[in-house]
Amino acid sequence: MASPPVPPSLDPLSPLEAQLAPLARLPRGLWLQGLVNSNGLLEPRLAALEQLREELLAGALAPQADQRWPVGHPALPARDCIADLELAGYCRDQPELTDLILRSLLWHLDRIPDFLDRGATELQAAQLAVESFRADWSERQGELDELIYVLGELGDMVKNCRWDTMRGLLSNPGWREVLRIRKQIEHMPELVNLIRKLGRARQTDEDDDSNRVELTIEEEGQAPRPTRRQVCVPDLPGETRGIKRSGRIARMLPCEAALLLHPRLRLVWHARHFERALLTYDEQDHYEETRDLPAPVWRPTPQRAPQKRLQMGPILLCVDTSGSMQGGAETVAKATVLEAMRAAHAQRRPCYLYAFGGPDEVLELELKADAEGLQALTEFLGQSFGGGTDICGPLARAVDKLHETNWRAADLLIASDGEFGATAELAARLQQAKDEFGLYVQGILIGDRETIGMLELADHVHWVQDWRRYGSGPASPQPLHSKSLTAQYFPGALRGNDAVATVDGKSAAAAVARGDGAPKHS
């Protein structure tokens, strides 16, 4: 039994289906508006919509494109409007933003009949539709510029949040503080380079002079080597090899000796002997000798060679938010947080923040470039620092974080004025993490003098001495580089071979909270 014929509307080769072919290549979010839009005919509209989307994703509009759509008085200048606003540059490899712009364009073009109903001419209606689209995206363009200025690139920001949510975030008063901090980063190139080198997930081509290992390198040289050889001794009785002419009578052939018996030929013999032309036996002997000859050898040579520098990978931040950080130091600390998030966003790596103040005052925040992460970052940067200083809590949490699989290749960055002290137990845990995971601790000292607390914890300290230039308020108290004062106010901060603190983290935190000297211990 023959199968029933395929209805014409379901035949993929039918003209009815051919005009809808671009829908198979357009995203689903453009289907409805592309089908029901009132501007132009369906087939050229879908084809031109697909072409325009491809050009936007490529980042540039074609100079001579098919103008079959949009239609209107003399060629509705929608493409010219997109070109004037330079929206194609924002849309490169950004399908979500591209589809949003196209949906907005379709919506504004659909308002042309409304303008005609209000008494506008066809030319005026077309101009009003395009100008409303221009006004809408001129405002959004400024918002996109702010996001790119802060984040470095959009990334998945548009994909992971609604536009109204983004606009609400950008209108937040704290966003002004974010922009101010971002502007300050431009004056801190050393800080930017330091943060971008954190992490140990990828090897670079640069040598790390601070990390050298003992290597055994084979080097080529020469050394005397005993060699046995045979030495031939000509004319020494031994092996007879043939006949030759010489003047040796002892090896003379008998035919030459016969010449001596003839009265006249004996003169020929004397002539041959004088000329060393007698026929003689060719004999030689040989012996073996041992000589020391130079020969190439490979000698193992121990050397301390620098390893290749590692970068990329997760970032752990411990940022001091105590009262002593107010003013310019607070700005530098906030700039550190913002630049760490920018680097993590641009290089697609995780970043985790521990903002610490007094005892049990620890704010944990994973810095992500999405709506929630940017909102949390805005709230953090908009706050003022205050309170005491206790680094034991956040440092212990950061060490615990390293035991998680996704964070083992992380580096730790501590940004503070150095007015803190870690206990001996916590310092030992940090050193164990360095030995076990290869942890590298980078310190950013925001103050006038090096402090004992920062020097003991960090492998390298980046000293920001001009921190006052970034603040607008009164200067904060200066850290004191004094071992006696450090021992009094920061229990357990000083350790050595002769003096090892025995107070634990809880006792130290309680002492800091009370404001008294070091707690009594045995």
C-alpha positions in Angstrom: 0.0 0.0 0.0 1.4 3.4 -1.0 2.1 6.0 1.6 -0.1 9.1 1.6 1.3 12.1 -0.2 3.0 14.7 1.9 0.9 17.9 2.3 2.4 20.9 0.5 2.7 22.9 3.7 4.9 20.1 5.3 7.1 19.6 2.2 10.6 21.0 3.1 11.1 21.9 -0.6 7.8 23.8 -1.0 7.8 27.6 -1.5 5.7 28.0 1.6 8.5 26.5 3.8 11.4 28.1 1.9 10.4 31.6 2.9 10.6 30.5 6.6 14.1 28.9 6.2 15.9 31.7 8.1 13.9 30.8 11.2 16.0 27.6 11.5 19.1 29.7 11.9 17.7 32.5 14.0 17.5 32.1 17.8 14.1 31.3 19.2 13.9 34.7 20.9 13.6 36.5 17.5 11.0 34.2 16.0 7.8 35.8 17.2 8.9 39.5 16.6 10.4 38.5 13.3 7.2 36.9 12.1 4.7 39.4 13.2 6.6 42.7 12.6 4.6 45.1 10.4 7.6 46.5 8.5 8.1 45.0 5.0 7.4 41.6 3.6 8.0 38.4 5.6 10.7 36.7 3.4 13.0 39.7 2.9 12.5 40.7 6.5 13.7 37.3 7.9 16.6 37.2 5.4 17.7 40.7 6.2 17.3 40.0 10.0 19.6 37.0 9.7 22.2 38.9 7.8 22.1 41.9 10.2 22.6 39.5 13.1 25.6 37.8 11.5 27.2 41.2 10.9 26.7 42.4 14.4 28.2 39.2 15.8 31.2 39.8 13.6 31.6 43.3 15.0 31.2 45.3 11.8 28.4 46.2 9.4 28.8 45.5 5.8 29.4 48.8 3.8 27.0 47.8 1.0 24.3 45.6 2.4 20.9 44.6 1.0 18.5 47.4 1.9 15.3 45.4 1.3 14.5 45.7 4.9 13.8 47.8 6.9 11.6 49.6 4.3 10.4 53.2 4.5 11.2 56.6 3.3 14.1 56.8 1.5 15.5 53.7 2.9 14.6 53.7 6.6 18.0 54.6 8.2 18.0 51.9 10.9 21.3 50.4 9.8 22.8 53.9 9.7 21.6 54.5 13.2 23.3 51.3 14.4 26.5 52.3 12.6 26.4 55.8 14.2 26.0 54.4 17.7 28.8 51.9 17.0 26.7 49.1 18.5 28.4 46.5 16.3 31.6 46.9 18.5 29.6 45.9 21.6 28.0 42.9 19.8 31.2 41.1 18.8 30.8 37.5 20.1 27.9 38.7 22.3 24.8 36.8 21.0 22.6 37.8 24.0 23.3 41.5 23.5 22.9 41.2 19.7 19.5 39.6 20.1 18.5 42.3 22.6 19.4 45.1 20.1 17.5 43.3 17.3 14.4 42.8 19.4 14.5 46.5 20.4 14.8 47.5 16.7 11.8 45.3 15.7 9.8 46.8 18.6 10.6 50.4 17.5 9.8 49.7 13.9 6.5 48.2 14.9 5.5 51.6 16.3 5.4 53.2 12.8 1.7 52.4 12.3 1.0 54.0 15.7 2.7 57.2 14.5 0.7 57.1 11.3 -2.5 56.8 13.2 -1.6 59.9 15.2 -1.4 61.9 12.0 2.3 61.7 11.1 3.3 61.3 7.5 5.2 58.1 6.4 8.5 60.0 6.5 7.8 61.5 9.9 6.7 58.1 11.3 9.9 56.4 10.0 12.1 59.2 11.5 10.2 59.0 14.9 10.7 55.2 15.1 14.5 55.5 14.3 15.0 58.4 16.7 13.2 56.6 19.5 15.5 53.6 18.9 18.5 56.0 18.9 17.5 57.7 22.1 16.9 54.3 23.8 20.3 52.9 22.9 22.2 56.1 23.4 21.3 55.8 27.1 22.0 52.1 27.2 25.3 52.7 25.4 26.5 54.8 28.3 25.6 52.1 30.7 27.5 49.5 28.6 30.5 51.8 28.6 30.4 52.0 32.4 30.3 48.2 32.7 33.1 47.7 30.2 35.1 50.4 32.0 34.7 48.7 35.4 34.9 45.0 34.3 37.3 45.3 31.3 34.9 43.4 29.1 31.2 42.4 29.2 31.9 38.6 29.2 28.7 36.8 30.3 27.4 39.9 32.1 24.5 40.5 29.7 23.8 36.8 29.4 23.4 36.2 33.2 21.2 39.1 34.2 18.2 41.0 33.0 18.6 44.4 31.5 16.3 46.0 34.1 18.3 44.4 36.9 21.5 45.8 35.4 20.0 49.3 35.1 18.9 49.2 38.7 22.5 48.2 39.7 24.0 51.1 37.7 21.6 53.6 39.3 22.7 52.5 42.8 24.5 55.3 44.7 27.3 52.8 45.5 28.0 52.5 41.8 29.5 56.0 41.8 32.0 54.7 44.4 32.8 51.8 42.1 33.6 54.2 39.3 35.7 56.3 41.6 37.8 53.3 42.7 38.1 52.2 39.1 39.5 55.6 38.1 42.1 55.3 40.9 43.3 52.0 39.5 44.6 53.8 36.5 47.2 55.4 38.8 48.4 52.0 40.3 50.1 50.1 37.4 52.4 48.2 39.8 49.3 46.9 41.7 47.6 45.8 38.5 50.7 43.8 37.3 51.1 42.2 40.7 47.5 40.9 40.8 47.6 39.6 37.3 50.7 37.4 38.2 48.9 35.6 41.0 47.9 32.0 40.7 49.8 28.8 39.8 47.5 27.1 37.2 49.5 27.9 34.1 53.2 28.0 33.3 54.7 31.0 31.5 57.9 31.5 29.6 59.4 33.9 32.2 61.9 32.7 34.8 61.0 33.1 38.4 64.2 34.1 40.2 62.5 33.8 43.6 61.8 30.1 43.0 65.0 28.1 42.2 65.5 24.4 42.4 68.6 22.2 42.5 69.2 20.6 39.1 71.9 18.3 37.8 72.9 19.5 34.4 75.2 17.4 32.1 78.0 19.5 30.7 80.3 18.4 27.9 84.0 18.4 28.6 87.3 16.5 27.8 89.2 14.0 29.9 92.3 11.7 29.2 91.2 8.2 28.2 93.8 5.3 27.9 94.0 4.1 24.3 95.9 1.0 23.1 97.3 1.0 19.5 99.7 -0.9 17.4 102.9 0.9 16.3 104.7 -0.4 13.1 108.6 -0.4 13.1 110.0 -0.4 9.6 113.1 -2.4 8.7 112.9 -4.4 12.0 113.3 -8.1 11.4 109.9 -9.6 11.6 107.2 -10.1 9.0 108.4 -10.1 5.3 106.0 -8.1 3.3 107.7 -8.0 -0.1 110.7 -6.6 -2.0 112.0 -3.0 -2.1 115.1 -1.1 -3.0 117.3 0.1 -0.2 121.0 0.1 0.9 120.7 -2.6 3.6 123.2 -5.4 2.8 121.8 -7.7 5.4 118.4 -7.8 3.7 119.9 -8.0 0.1 118.6 -10.6 -2.3 121.0 -13.4 -3.4 120.9 -12.1 -7.0 122.4 -8.9 -5.8 125.1 -10.8 -3.9 126.0 -12.7 -7.1 127.1 -9.5 -8.7 130.0 -9.3 -6.2 131.6 -12.4 -7.7 131.8 -11.0 -11.2 134.9 -8.8 -11.9 133.0 -6.1 -13.8 129.5 -6.4 -12.4 130.8 -5.8 -8.9 131.1 -2.2 -10.0 127.4 -2.2 -10.7 126.7 -3.6 -7.2 128.8 -0.8 -5.6 126.8 1.8 -7.7 123.5 0.4 -6.6 124.6 0.3 -3.0 125.7 3.9 -3.2 122.4 4.8 -4.6 120.5 2.6 -2.1 118.9 0.8 -5.0 119.7 -2.8 -4.1 116.9 -5.3 -4.2 116.2 -6.1 -0.5 113.5 -7.9 1.5 110.8 -5.5 2.9 110.4 -6.5 6.5 108.7 -4.7 9.5 107.6 -5.5 13.0 105.1 -3.9 15.3 104.3 -3.5 19.0 101.4 -2.2 21.1 101.5 0.9 23.3 99.0 2.7 25.6 98.6 6.4 25.4 96.3 8.9 27.2 94.3 10.7 24.6 91.7 13.5 25.2 88.1 12.3 24.7 84.7 14.0 25.1 82.9 13.2 28.4 79.6 14.4 30.1 80.1 15.6 33.6 77.0 16.1 36.0 77.1 19.7 37.4 74.7 20.7 40.1 73.2 24.2 39.5 70.4 26.2 41.0 68.1 27.0 38.1 65.0 29.2 38.2 61.7 27.6 37.5 59.2 29.0 35.1 56.9 31.5 36.7 53.4 30.3 37.2 50.3 32.5 36.9 46.6 32.4 36.4 44.5 30.2 38.7 42.3 31.1 41.7 42.9 34.1 43.9 42.2 34.3 47.6 42.0 37.9 49.1 42.3 38.9 52.7 41.6 42.6 52.9 41.9 44.6 56.1 38.7 46.7 56.8 39.7 48.0 60.2 39.5 51.6 61.4 43.2 52.2 60.8 42.6 51.7 57.0 40.3 54.8 56.7 41.3 57.4 54.1 43.8 56.7 51.3 44.6 53.2 52.6 40.9 52.3 52.3 40.9 53.4 48.7 44.0 51.3 47.9 42.4 48.3 49.6 39.2 48.7 47.6 41.1 49.1 44.4 42.9 45.8 45.2 39.5 44.1 45.5 38.1 45.6 42.3 41.3 44.9 40.2 41.3 41.3 41.5 37.7 40.9 40.3 38.6 42.5 37.0 41.6 40.1 36.5 39.5 37.1 37.5 36.7 38.1 35.1 39.0 38.8 32.1 40.9 35.5 32.6 38.0 33.3 33.6 39.3 32.3 37.0 37.7 32.3 40.5 38.3 34.9 43.1 37.3 34.8 46.8 37.4 37.7 49.3 37.8 37.6 53.0 37.3 41.2 54.4 38.3 41.2 58.0 37.9 43.6 60.9 37.8 42.7 64.6 37.2 39.3 66.1 34.4 37.3 64.3 34.0 40.2 61.8 34.8 38.4 58.5 32.9 39.0 55.3 33.2 36.2 52.8 32.3 37.0 49.2 33.0 35.2 45.9 33.7 37.9 43.3 31.8 37.1 40.2 31.0 39.3 37.2 27.2 38.6 37.3 24.3 40.7 38.7 24.5 39.2 42.2 28.3 39.4 42.4 28.4 42.9 41.1 25.7 44.0 43.5 27.6 42.5 46.4 30.8 44.2 45.2 29.1 47.5 44.9 27.8 47.2 48.5 31.2 46.3 49.8 33.0 49.1 48.0 30.4 51.6 49.1 30.9 50.9 52.8 33.4 52.7 55.0 36.0 50.7 57.0 36.0 50.6 60.8 36.5 48.4 63.8 39.5 46.4 65.1 41.9 44.1 63.5 42.0 40.3 63.8 43.7 38.4 60.9 43.6 35.0 62.6 40.0 34.2 61.6 40.2 35.1 57.9 43.6 33.6 57.5 42.5 30.3 59.0 39.5 30.2 56.6 41.7 30.9 53.6 44.0 28.0 54.6 40.9 25.7 54.9 39.8 26.9 51.4 43.1 25.6 49.9 42.1 22.0 50.8 39.2 22.2 48.4 40.0 20.8 45.0 39.1 23.9 42.9 41.3 26.1 45.1 44.6 24.2 45.5 46.3 26.2 42.8 45.3 29.5 44.5 47.6 32.2 45.7 46.9 34.4 48.8 46.9 38.1 48.7 46.9 40.1 51.9 46.1 43.8 51.7 46.6 45.7 55.0 48.5 48.4 56.8 50.3 45.6 58.7 48.8 46.4 62.2 48.1 42.8 63.1 49.8 39.7 64.4 49.1 36.0 63.7 49.6 33.3 66.3 52.4 30.8 66.1 49.9 28.0 65.4 48.4 29.8 62.5 51.8 30.8 61.1 52.8 27.1 61.2 49.6 26.1 59.3 50.3 28.8 56.7 53.9 27.4 56.3 52.5 23.9 56.0 50.2 25.1 53.2 53.2 26.6 51.4 55.1 23.3 51.7 52.2 21.1 50.7 50.4 23.1 48.0 53.2 25.5 46.9 51.1 28.4 48.2 52.6 31.9 47.5 51.6 34.7 49.8 51.8 38.2 48.4 51.4 41.1 50.8 50.3 44.6 49.9 51.5 46.9 52.7 49.6 50.2 52.7 51.5 52.3 55.2 54.6 54.2 55.9 56.8 51.5 57.5 57.3 47.8 57.2 55.6 46.0 60.0 56.6 42.7 61.7 53.1 41.1 61.2 53.2 41.5 57.4 56.9 40.5 57.0 56.3 37.2 58.9 53.4 36.1 56.7 54.1 37.3 53.2 56.7 35.8 50.8 56.9 39.1 49.1 55.6 42.5 50.1 54.6 45.2 47.7 54.9 48.5 49.6 52.4 51.3 48.7 54.0 54.3 50.3 52.1 57.0 48.6 48.7 55.8 49.8 47.7 59.3 51.2 47.4 60.7 47.7 44.3 58.5 47.1 42.4 59.7 50.1 40.3 62.8 50.6 39.8 62.6 54.4 42.2 63.0 57.3 45.2 60.7 57.3 45.0 57.6 59.4 47.3 56.7 62.2 50.7 55.4 61.2 51.8 51.8 61.9 54.8 51.7 64.3 57.8 49.5 63.6 58.5 48.6 67.2 58.9 45.1 68.5 57.9 46.1 72.0 54.6 47.7 70.9 53.9 44.9 68.6 54.3 42.3 71.3 52.0 44.4 73.6 49.2 45.0 71.2 49.5 42.0 68.9 50.0 38.8 70.9 51.9 36.1 69.1 53.1 38.4 66.4 56.8 38.0 67.2 58.4 34.6 66.9 61.9 33.3 66.8 64.1 30.5 67.9 64.3 31.8 71.4 60.7 33.1 71.9 57.7 31.1 70.7 54.3 32.4 71.5 51.9 29.8 73.1 48.6 31.7 73.0 46.0 30.4 70.7 43.9 32.3 68.2 40.9 32.7 70.4 42.9 34.2 73.3 44.7 36.5 70.9 41.4 37.7 69.4 39.9 38.3 72.9 43.0 40.3 73.9 42.6 42.5 70.8 38.9 43.0 71.5 39.6 44.1 75.1 42.4 46.4 74.1 44.8 45.2 76.8 48.2 43.7 76.6 49.2 40.2 75.9 47.2 37.6 77.9 48.9 35.7 80.7 50.1 32.3 79.6 52.5 29.8 81.0 
